[in-house]
């Protein structure tokens, strides 16, 4: 009998949802992580011996980086363009993981995200490679749904 903890995500496609609306599908995703800094301080025991204690400090969230074949849909570029215009639109959103059959198998939610970078791969007439679009999202919180 399989335990829920034995299940591995075999995602073949990832979707970006903003405020529960699917914006785009992607073939690559990185940055689903966070780090909590370690704060060290000195403490003295009852016998006077000094010891170093550790406690959790601030948590920092990695930027989410999404990649896909370049699309004629300009909604992601337009979202990032607003940052240039000083109109940062922070959105709560999700990275939704789908299996090869199109069934949702996982979800990571982020808070107050905004596009900090957008890029397309280099243009090269000597290759038949698909152009890649990359979107980086800065955010203030990440949790597994």
Short mmCIF file of the C-alpha atoms (twelve columns), coordinates in Angstrom:
data_MODEL
# 
_entry.id   MODEL 
# 
loop_
_atom_site.group_PDB 
_atom_site.id 
_atom_site.type_symbol 
_atom_site.label_atom_id 
_atom_site.label_alt_id 
_atom_site.label_comp_id 
_atom_site.label_asym_id 
_atom_site.label_seq_id 
_atom_site.Cartn_x 
_atom_site.Cartn_y 
_atom_site.Cartn_z 
_atom_site.pdbx_PDB_model_num 
ATOM 1   C CA . UNK A 1   0.000  0.000  0.000   1 
ATOM 2   C CA . UNK A 2   1.360  3.404  -0.990  1 
ATOM 3   C CA . UNK A 3   1.690  6.197  1.515   1 
ATOM 4   C CA . UNK A 4   1.050  9.830  0.514   1 
ATOM 5   C CA . UNK A 5   4.642  10.594 1.550   1 
ATOM 6   C CA . UNK A 6   5.945  8.121  -1.069  1 
ATOM 7   C CA . UNK A 7   4.435  10.067 -3.979  1 
ATOM 8   C CA . UNK A 8   6.867  11.991 -6.162  1 
ATOM 9   C CA . UNK A 9   5.803  14.818 -8.457  1 
ATOM 10  C CA . UNK A 10  6.469  13.954 -12.080 1 
ATOM 11  C CA . UNK A 11  5.352  17.272 -13.462 1 
ATOM 12  C CA . UNK A 12  5.510  17.700 -17.186 1 
ATOM 13  C CA . UNK A 13  3.946  21.129 -17.348 1 
ATOM 14  C CA . UNK A 14  3.568  24.059 -15.009 1 
ATOM 15  C CA . UNK A 15  1.025  26.860 -15.016 1 
ATOM 16  C CA . UNK A 16  1.237  30.352 -13.597 1 
ATOM 17  C CA . UNK A 17  -1.992 31.505 -11.996 1 
ATOM 18  C CA . UNK A 18  -2.451 35.087 -10.799 1 
ATOM 19  C CA . UNK A 19  -5.404 35.723 -8.504  1 
ATOM 20  C CA . UNK A 20  -6.805 32.274 -9.536  1 
ATOM 21  C CA . UNK A 21  -6.641 33.012 -13.298 1 
ATOM 22  C CA . UNK A 22  -4.291 30.941 -15.438 1 
ATOM 23  C CA . UNK A 23  -1.908 33.283 -17.236 1 
ATOM 24  C CA . UNK A 24  0.389  30.844 -19.048 1 
ATOM 25  C CA . UNK A 25  1.821  27.335 -19.130 1 
ATOM 26  C CA . UNK A 26  5.533  26.646 -18.860 1 
ATOM 27  C CA . UNK A 27  7.909  23.760 -19.445 1 
ATOM 28  C CA . UNK A 28  10.411 24.751 -16.751 1 
ATOM 29  C CA . UNK A 29  10.238 26.177 -13.252 1 
ATOM 30  C CA . UNK A 30  12.896 26.872 -10.614 1 
ATOM 31  C CA . UNK A 31  13.053 28.832 -7.385  1 
ATOM 32  C CA . UNK A 32  10.415 27.023 -5.338  1 
ATOM 33  C CA . UNK A 33  12.424 27.411 -2.168  1 
ATOM 34  C CA . UNK A 34  13.265 29.504 0.838   1 
ATOM 35  C CA . UNK A 35  15.974 29.832 3.453   1 
ATOM 36  C CA . UNK A 36  15.711 30.838 7.096   1 
ATOM 37  C CA . UNK A 37  18.825 32.509 8.440   1 
ATOM 38  C CA . UNK A 38  20.403 31.176 11.604  1 
ATOM 39  C CA . UNK A 39  20.931 33.726 14.380  1 
ATOM 40  C CA . UNK A 40  23.588 32.767 16.904  1 
ATOM 41  C CA . UNK A 41  23.811 34.221 20.396  1 
ATOM 42  C CA . UNK A 42  25.790 33.526 23.550  1 
ATOM 43  C CA . UNK A 43  24.084 32.156 26.626  1 
ATOM 44  C CA . UNK A 44  25.482 31.151 29.988  1 
ATOM 45  C CA . UNK A 45  24.489 27.987 31.781  1 
ATOM 46  C CA . UNK A 46  23.774 27.866 35.502  1 
ATOM 47  C CA . UNK A 47  27.387 26.757 36.137  1 
ATOM 48  C CA . UNK A 48  28.670 29.849 34.269  1 
ATOM 49  C CA . UNK A 49  29.769 28.004 31.134  1 
ATOM 50  C CA . UNK A 50  29.184 29.969 27.905  1 
ATOM 51  C CA . UNK A 51  27.384 28.204 25.087  1 
ATOM 52  C CA . UNK A 52  26.333 29.262 21.620  1 
ATOM 53  C CA . UNK A 53  22.615 29.003 20.946  1 
ATOM 54  C CA . UNK A 54  20.929 29.130 17.560  1 
ATOM 55  C CA . UNK A 55  17.489 30.386 16.698  1 
ATOM 56  C CA . UNK A 56  15.641 31.053 13.458  1 
ATOM 57  C CA . UNK A 57  15.904 34.529 11.960  1 
ATOM 58  C CA . UNK A 58  14.402 36.055 8.832   1 
ATOM 59  C CA . UNK A 59  13.137 33.850 6.039   1 
ATOM 60  C CA . UNK A 60  14.179 34.772 2.497   1 
ATOM 61  C CA . UNK A 61  12.308 33.479 -0.535  1 
ATOM 62  C CA . UNK A 62  13.976 32.513 -3.809  1 
ATOM 63  C CA . UNK A 63  12.769 34.200 -6.971  1 
ATOM 64  C CA . UNK A 64  10.577 31.957 -9.113  1 
ATOM 65  C CA . UNK A 65  11.896 31.513 -12.668 1 
ATOM 66  C CA . UNK A 66  9.554  30.168 -15.350 1 
ATOM 67  C CA . UNK A 67  10.595 29.129 -18.880 1 
ATOM 68  C CA . UNK A 68  8.635  28.282 -22.007 1 
ATOM 69  C CA . UNK A 69  8.795  28.531 -25.756 1 
ATOM 70  C CA . UNK A 70  8.364  32.165 -26.797 1 
ATOM 71  C CA . UNK A 71  4.676  32.909 -27.230 1 
ATOM 72  C CA . UNK A 72  2.881  35.561 -29.280 1 
ATOM 73  C CA . UNK A 73  0.814  36.251 -26.136 1 
ATOM 74  C CA . UNK A 74  2.252  39.487 -24.707 1 
ATOM 75  C CA . UNK A 75  0.467  39.454 -21.323 1 
ATOM 76  C CA . UNK A 76  3.639  38.565 -19.374 1 
ATOM 77  C CA . UNK A 77  5.661  41.256 -21.146 1 
ATOM 78  C CA . UNK A 78  2.894  43.771 -20.459 1 
ATOM 79  C CA . UNK A 79  2.844  42.777 -16.763 1 
ATOM 80  C CA . UNK A 80  6.598  43.395 -16.568 1 
ATOM 81  C CA . UNK A 81  6.325  46.634 -18.596 1 
ATOM 82  C CA . UNK A 82  4.187  48.121 -15.815 1 
ATOM 83  C CA . UNK A 83  7.215  47.823 -13.505 1 
ATOM 84  C CA . UNK A 84  9.139  50.115 -15.904 1 
ATOM 85  C CA . UNK A 85  6.259  52.564 -15.750 1 
ATOM 86  C CA . UNK A 86  6.330  52.598 -11.945 1 
ATOM 87  C CA . UNK A 87  3.019  50.757 -11.673 1 
ATOM 88  C CA . UNK A 88  4.078  47.586 -9.898  1 
ATOM 89  C CA . UNK A 89  1.127  45.211 -9.770  1 
ATOM 90  C CA . UNK A 90  1.702  42.771 -6.937  1 
ATOM 91  C CA . UNK A 91  -0.396 39.649 -7.196  1 
ATOM 92  C CA . UNK A 92  -0.971 36.535 -5.181  1 
ATOM 93  C CA . UNK A 93  -0.511 33.520 -7.365  1 
ATOM 94  C CA . UNK A 94  0.288  29.864 -7.786  1 
ATOM 95  C CA . UNK A 95  2.621  27.593 -9.655  1 
ATOM 96  C CA . UNK A 96  0.455  24.608 -10.557 1 
ATOM 97  C CA . UNK A 97  2.117  21.301 -11.425 1 
ATOM 98  C CA . UNK A 98  0.405  19.021 -13.960 1 
ATOM 99  C CA . UNK A 99  1.200  15.422 -14.852 1 
ATOM 100 C CA . UNK A 100 1.446  14.108 -18.403 1 
ATOM 101 C CA . UNK A 101 -2.323 13.506 -18.470 1 
ATOM 102 C CA . UNK A 102 -3.080 17.130 -17.562 1 
ATOM 103 C CA . UNK A 103 -4.145 16.394 -13.986 1 
ATOM 104 C CA . UNK A 104 -3.081 18.771 -11.236 1 
ATOM 105 C CA . UNK A 105 -0.615 16.998 -8.947  1 
ATOM 106 C CA . UNK A 106 0.724  19.876 -6.872  1 
ATOM 107 C CA . UNK A 107 0.538  23.575 -6.172  1 
ATOM 108 C CA . UNK A 108 2.821  26.209 -4.654  1 
ATOM 109 C CA . UNK A 109 1.236  29.532 -3.696  1 
ATOM 110 C CA . UNK A 110 3.165  32.785 -3.513  1 
ATOM 111 C CA . UNK A 111 2.225  36.134 -1.995  1 
ATOM 112 C CA . UNK A 112 2.626  39.657 -3.373  1 
ATOM 113 C CA . UNK A 113 4.541  38.603 -6.473  1 
ATOM 114 C CA . UNK A 114 5.680  40.909 -9.254  1 
ATOM 115 C CA . UNK A 115 7.759  40.365 -12.400 1 
ATOM 116 C CA . UNK A 116 11.353 41.393 -11.718 1 
ATOM 117 C CA . UNK A 117 12.752 40.201 -15.074 1 
ATOM 118 C CA . UNK A 118 11.629 39.059 -18.506 1 
ATOM 119 C CA . UNK A 119 13.892 37.849 -21.301 1 
ATOM 120 C CA . UNK A 120 13.901 35.941 -24.565 1 
ATOM 121 C CA . UNK A 121 16.705 33.761 -25.857 1 
ATOM 122 C CA . UNK A 122 19.210 35.102 -28.353 1 
ATOM 123 C CA . UNK A 123 18.232 35.336 -32.000 1 
ATOM 124 C CA . UNK A 124 20.301 33.030 -34.203 1 
ATOM 125 C CA . UNK A 125 19.343 32.381 -37.819 1 
ATOM 126 C CA . UNK A 126 21.778 29.456 -37.933 1 
ATOM 127 C CA . UNK A 127 19.780 27.263 -35.558 1 
ATOM 128 C CA . UNK A 128 16.349 25.674 -35.445 1 
ATOM 129 C CA . UNK A 129 16.121 25.869 -31.639 1 
ATOM 130 C CA . UNK A 130 12.868 27.100 -30.155 1 
ATOM 131 C CA . UNK A 131 13.148 30.608 -28.741 1 
ATOM 132 C CA . UNK A 132 12.770 30.532 -24.959 1 
ATOM 133 C CA . UNK A 133 10.903 33.105 -22.897 1 
ATOM 134 C CA . UNK A 134 11.931 33.471 -19.250 1 
ATOM 135 C CA . UNK A 135 9.974  35.259 -16.509 1 
ATOM 136 C CA . UNK A 136 11.332 35.928 -13.014 1 
ATOM 137 C CA . UNK A 137 8.881  36.645 -10.194 1 
ATOM 138 C CA . UNK A 138 9.977  38.256 -6.920  1 
ATOM 139 C CA . UNK A 139 7.590  37.601 -4.045  1 
ATOM 140 C CA . UNK A 140 7.167  37.846 -0.277  1 
ATOM 141 C CA . UNK A 141 6.029  34.368 0.705   1 
ATOM 142 C CA . UNK A 142 5.793  30.809 -0.582  1 
ATOM 143 C CA . UNK A 143 3.908  27.818 0.736   1 
ATOM 144 C CA . UNK A 144 2.846  24.369 -0.459  1 
ATOM 145 C CA . UNK A 145 -0.909 24.162 -0.896  1 
# 
